[in-house]
Amino acid sequence: MGFGAFWGTRAMEIVRRNNSPGLLWKKIKLTTTRKANAKKRLRRVWQNEAVLRACAEPPAPPKTSPSSAS
């Protein structure tokens, strides 16, 4: 599993300002801790999506083995 999105040294972070209703983006240094946390968060999201996809698929028809026919 590749994490090419985390090769950079800086990331953008949303910071809410008190004096305005909008959001302010600021650059932060991408430390090893932030990088590890982002990877864990991505893995959880991907795992949740995989579970949802598996639940959305129709169930496979049951297979009968040849030995149970006799």
Secondary structure, 3 states (H helix, E strand, C coil): CCCHHHCCCEEEEEEECCCCCCEEEEEEECCHHHHHHHHHHHHHHHHHHHHHHHHHCCCCCCCCCHHHHC
